Amino acid sequence: MGRSAAEKKRWLDDPRHVTWIYRGVWILCGLSVLADRSYDKHGHYPFEEWLGFHGWYGFLCCVLLALTAGLLRRLVRRDEDYYD
C-alpha cells in the first residue's frame, strides 16, 4: 500500500526517529536504575530491596495483564451476528 501524493509524511515514518526514541527509552531506563542505587531502601520484604525490583515487578505485571486479557477475550467473545 503506497502513499498517495497528498498524504503527508509523518515524523515517526522516518526510521531514524524511531531509533532515536528507542535508544532514549533505554537511556531513561538505565538512568532510573542508577537512581535506584542512590537512596537507602526500607522494604517490608528483603526482595523489595533488590536493584530495580519495582521496575521488573511492574513490567512482569503488565505482561501478565496483557496475556490474561487475551485469554479472557477468548472466553467472552461472541459471534458477529450475536445480536441479530
PESUL-V92123 format. One record per residue. RES is the residue in one small letter. D_LAST is the distance of its C-alpha to the last C-alpha in Angstrom with 2 decimals. Layout:
RES|D_LAST  RES|D_LAST
//
This chain:
m|34.50  g|37.55  r|38.10  s|38.54  a|41.88  a|40.38  e|38.63  k|40.89  k|41.91  r|41.00  w|43.36  l|41.51  d|41.38  d|45.02  p|45.43  r|48.62  h|46.80  v|44.30  t|47.33  w|49.05  i|46.16  y|45.91  r|49.65  g|49.59  v|47.07  w|49.31  i|52.33  l|50.70  c|49.77  g|53.38  l|54.75  s|52.64  v|54.01  l|57.51  a|56.88  d|55.82  r|59.35  s|61.03  y|60.66  d|61.42  k|58.40  h|58.39  g|55.34  h|54.70  y|54.53  p|56.64  f|53.75  e|52.75  e|55.99  w|55.21  l|55.17  g|51.69  f|50.09  h|47.73  g|46.53  w|45.82  y|44.20  g|41.85  f|41.01  l|40.35  c|38.09  c|36.09  v|35.65  l|34.71  l|32.15  a|30.50  l|30.55  t|29.17  a|26.29  g|25.47  l|25.56  l|23.50  r|20.77  r|20.64  l|20.38  v|17.57  r|15.43  r|11.79  d|10.10  e|8.76  d|5.25  y|5.67  y|3.82  d|0.00
//
